[in-house]
């Protein structure tokens, strides 16, 4: 039974980390979207990565 509890804690930690990374990328993209052309391009790439994290592509590859 302890293994189930440990597994749930690990799943919760992974979920929190994924949410934190997603939030950080979105905030960074928002800041960059107000900058130069290069920064706006980078903001778009960060948004793409963030959406792929939502879909689980970067978590399981």
Secondary structure, DSSP 8 states (H G I E B T S, - for coil): -HHHHHHHHHHHHHHHHHHHHHHHHHHHHHHHTTS-HHHHHHHHHHHHHHHHHHTTTTT--
